[in-house]
Amino acid sequence: MVPPVRPPRVPAPGTLLADTSRGDRVGEFQGVAGPYWSLRPVGGGREWEVEPRYVRPALIMEQLRARTARLNARSRGEVL
């Protein structure tokens, strides 16, 4: 008998996650939309939805890269 699969714990808003279905694209967790989780790029932009099974916590290097991109965009005067 196969044990039931436990759904992943819903992270706090703003948590940085990597979407493995999109080449480990990093986004901030926004919330739950039906069976999907909504993520938004760290530097701003359109949200996208992903199945929770394709999401993992962002690695430290991925978090640093995403935050650096946001700071660079802000220093160029981009509206975030």
Secondary structure as UniProt FT lines:
FT   TURN            13..14
FT   STRAND          16..19
FT   HELIX           20..22
FT   STRAND          25..33
FT   TURN            34..35
FT   STRAND          36..41
FT   TURN            42..43
FT   STRAND          48..50
FT   HELIX           52..54
FT   STRAND          55..57
FT   HELIX           60..75
FT   TURN            76..77
//
